Amino acid sequence: MTPEILNTSSNQDGKKTASAIGRSRVRWLVHKGKLSENQLLRLPSTVLRPIFDPVLSKQERVNQLFRLVQGKIIHRRTVTTVAQQ
């Protein structure tokens, strides 16, 4: 982004947002395209906490995912996300 399409103010981290002119110049690759659902957002915190327990290895987190989320198809991208955390 170039300075002329950014707002002059910034947040505490020094990041700036696109101005109205900047947003009007956005060229979408897929306009209003649908994104696939993030399955993890649909899970309650009581299920997520044990899956993302920091003491678990990647494999143990994936195992927890399959233990705790039953009766649903778990997408590959969800497994990958859990393993990468």
N, C-alpha and C positions, 0 to 999 in steps of 0.2 A: 504494500500500500504506500502511496505517496502522500506527503504532508498535505497537499491541497484537498484530499478527500477524507481527511481525519478531522475530528473535533479538536479544538485547541486545548480543552481541559483533559486531564488524565486522572486515573484513580491513584490510590496510595502506592501501588507498585509501578507507577509510571506508564501503565498501559492506556492506550487511547482507543476510542471507538470510531467506527466509520460515520461520517456525517450523512445527512439526508442525501446530498449529491452523490456521495460515495456509495450508499446503499442503492441508489437508483441506477448506478452503473454496473451493478453485479450482473454477470452473465452466468446463469445457472446451467450446469451440465445436464441436469434432469430437473425441470421445473416442477415443483410440487410433487416430486417423486416420493414414493412410500418407502420408509425404512422398515426393516424387519423389527419385530418386537424384541426388546431387551428382557429376556426371561427373568433375569436376576432382580429387576425392578418390581416384579410381581410377587416375589417371595417375602414373607414376613421376616422381621429382624431376628425372631427366635430361630429361624432356619438358617439365615445368612451368617449369624455369629459363629456357629460351630463350623460352617464351611470355610470361613475366612480366618479361622483361629491362627494367629501368627506362628504358633509352635509347630504347625503341620507342614509337612513337605508338600510339594506340588501334587504328587500322586495321592497322598492322604486327603488333600482338599477335594480332588476329583472323586475319590471314594466316598467322602462325606456327601458330596452333591448327589450321587446316585443312591446313597442310603436314605437321605432325608427327603428327596424329591421323587416320590413314587407316583405312578399312574399318569405321567406326562412324558411326551417325547422331549428329550433334552437335545437341543441343537448343538452341532459341533462348535459353533462360535461361543456358546455358553461354556462348554467344557474348556475350550482354549482360554477364555477369559479367566476362569477359575484357576487354571493351571499357571497362568502368568502372574497372578497376584502374589 
